[in-house]
Amino acid sequence: MDTTEITHAFSVFALFGLIWTIQLVHYPMFKFVEAPHWPRFHRIHSRNITFIVFPLMLVELLTSLQLFLENNSFSHSMSLGCAAATWLLTILIFVPLHNQIAIRPVPSKLALLTHLNWLRVVVWTLASVNLFTNLVSTAT
């Protein structure tokens, strides 16, 4: 395994763990934040999670692109597709949705956030399974 593959694996598996934590722990707890505390809570959450997620997503995208350009195998195509999908979902759905709830925790929007986030859970799980399968097949 070269540096790009190791870096890619780190980013994919980190994002896999992070998205499951967000989905099962963090987003469900949003409904317990009292309305007067919500704007500050959401601002801090958004800032802090971005410090973790953005660099990992950027690394995942760049390394998947590099691996695809070096060898456009099915596995590398799948990795690039998953990375692109999570960027599109985040930019087109989740950033606007977080902007809509930044000031007020609208219960229907919080439920929608949690419900739609399953899309990213599925994509990063698929990316992880694809990567794990590729790692196992190249190790043998």
C-alpha positions in Angstrom: 0.0 0.0 0.0 1.3 3.4 -0.9 0.8 6.7 0.9 -2.3 7.7 -1.1 -4.0 4.4 -0.4 -3.2 4.6 3.3 -4.4 8.2 3.5 -7.6 7.3 1.5 -8.3 4.4 3.8 -7.9 6.6 6.9 -10.3 9.2 5.6 -12.9 6.8 4.5 -12.9 4.7 7.7 -12.8 7.9 9.8 -15.8 9.3 7.9 -17.6 6.0 8.2 -17.3 6.0 12.0 -18.1 9.7 12.3 -21.3 9.5 10.2 -22.6 6.6 12.2 -21.9 8.5 15.4 -23.7 11.6 14.1 -26.6 9.5 13.0 -27.1 7.4 16.1 -25.9 9.7 18.8 -25.6 13.4 17.8 -28.6 14.2 15.6 -31.1 12.4 17.8 -29.9 14.6 20.7 -30.7 17.8 18.8 -34.3 17.6 20.0 -33.3 17.9 23.6 -31.6 21.3 23.2 -33.9 24.0 24.6 -34.9 26.6 22.1 -33.2 29.6 23.9 -29.9 27.7 23.8 -30.3 26.4 20.2 -28.7 29.2 18.1 -25.5 29.1 20.2 -25.5 25.2 20.3 -26.0 24.9 16.6 -23.4 27.5 15.7 -20.8 25.7 17.9 -21.8 22.3 16.6 -21.6 23.5 13.0 -18.2 25.1 13.5 -16.7 22.2 15.4 -18.0 19.4 13.2 -16.7 21.3 10.1 -13.2 21.3 11.6 -13.4 17.5 11.6 -15.5 16.7 8.6 -14.3 19.1 5.9 -10.6 18.0 5.9 -11.6 14.4 5.9 -14.0 14.8 3.1 -11.4 16.8 1.1 -8.8 14.1 1.6 -11.3 11.4 0.7 -12.2 13.3 -2.5 -8.6 14.1 -3.6 -7.2 10.7 -2.8 -10.1 8.9 -4.5 -9.6 11.1 -7.6 -5.8 10.3 -7.6 -6.4 6.6 -7.2 -9.0 6.7 -10.0 -6.7 8.5 -12.3 -3.9 6.0 -11.6 -6.2 3.0 -12.1 -9.8 3.4 -13.1 -10.8 0.0 -11.7 -14.3 -0.6 -10.5 -13.2 -0.2 -6.8 -11.6 3.2 -7.5 -14.5 4.3 -9.6 -16.8 3.4 -6.8 -14.6 5.3 -4.3 -14.7 8.4 -6.4 -18.4 8.1 -7.0 -19.1 7.8 -3.2 -16.9 10.8 -2.5 -18.6 12.9 -5.1 -22.1 11.7 -3.8 -21.3 12.8 -0.2 -20.1 16.2 -1.4 -23.2 16.7 -3.5 -25.5 15.6 -0.7 -23.8 17.8 1.8 -23.7 20.9 -0.4 -27.2 20.5 -1.9 -29.2 19.1 1.0 -27.4 19.3 4.4 -25.8 22.8 4.3 -29.2 24.4 3.3 -31.0 22.3 5.9 -28.6 23.3 8.6 -29.0 27.0 7.5 -32.8 26.6 7.9 -32.5 25.4 11.5 -29.6 27.6 12.6 -31.8 30.1 14.5 -34.7 27.9 15.5 -34.9 24.1 16.1 -38.0 23.3 14.0 -39.0 19.8 15.0 -40.0 18.8 11.4 -36.7 20.0 10.1 -34.7 18.2 12.8 -36.6 15.0 11.9 -35.9 15.6 8.2 -32.2 16.2 8.9 -32.0 12.8 10.7 -34.1 11.0 8.1 -32.2 12.3 5.1 -28.8 11.8 6.8 -29.3 8.1 6.2 -28.3 8.8 2.6 -24.9 9.8 3.7 -24.7 6.9 6.2 -25.5 4.5 3.3 -22.9 6.1 0.9 -20.1 6.1 3.5 -20.9 2.6 4.5 -20.8 1.6 0.9 -17.5 3.4 0.4 -16.1 1.5 3.5 -17.3 -1.9 2.4 -15.9 -1.2 -1.1 -12.6 -0.2 0.3 -12.4 -3.0 2.8 -13.2 -5.5 0.0 -10.5 -4.0 -2.1 -8.0 -4.1 0.7 -8.7 -7.8 1.4 -8.6 -8.8 -2.2 -5.2 -7.0 -2.8 -3.8 -8.5 0.4 -4.3 -12.0 -0.7 
